[in-house]
């Protein structure tokens, strides 16, 4: 497990995100995790929408991105994951969104030519696709435990849209406490095995304490993960929302990016929360990657 500063550790404990030892992988009744991006979508390309959400009818998330498979011309067939714009040339997504499972069961990193990105639209049928110049997975990403489930895509063309605001430790200390509402958005499935939607959706989910989430997923929740959702289920991210944003609204000013959609068991199930990759433990890696010229 990676080491964190004393300030970071105090904040994580304050928010209920305490470290632990051990990991496990959880599957649904079909033996598959939900929100496994491209690896999960190859068998069923119809999964991509927010569970029990509402339509986003204004462009309040101009940094929201959709990942599309380049070989499909129709965006409704091509979209399979999501992400957020970090600066004019880079977007953040989940590491598992840029990995392809092969017929022999092995997994390879997708080539940059296989992925397009659509940014700053509400409707998947609008806007112009941007191709990928390069992609980088968090170096210690663990596919089995979902630890470090982050990747950064460098775009071929600059995007003239506002970038997302990453959460800071100070902001997290009062905006990311258990029980407070966060917002998750995407074009994912509204139910397990559901269909793609054309228009961006969002829903509100309460942040869950790490002890409560570990009761749902014993030995699986690490210090770099955040859980969100209600014990009764209902509102949740789903397949195809992987890599999308978990935002906390500021008292004044912009939203803050708290975490990225990573994994979960089913969609909106009782006592099965959505699990997200927290941003704070990875801000140094994100900053160093953004500082690179190419």
NORZI-V567015 format. One record per helix or strand. SS is the DSSP state (alpha for helix, beta for strand). FROM is the first residue (numbers start at 0). TO is the last residue. If there is no record, write none. Layout:
SS/FROM/TO  SS/FROM/TO
This chain:
alpha/5/13  beta/33/33  alpha/36/40  beta/50/50  beta/53/54  beta/63/68  alpha/74/77  beta/78/86  beta/89/92  alpha/94/97  beta/98/100  beta/106/108  alpha/111/113  beta/114/118  beta/122/122  beta/129/136  beta/150/154  beta/165/165  alpha/168/174  beta/180/185  beta/198/198  beta/200/207  alpha/209/215  beta/224/227  beta/235/235  beta/244/248  beta/254/263  beta/273/277  alpha/279/290
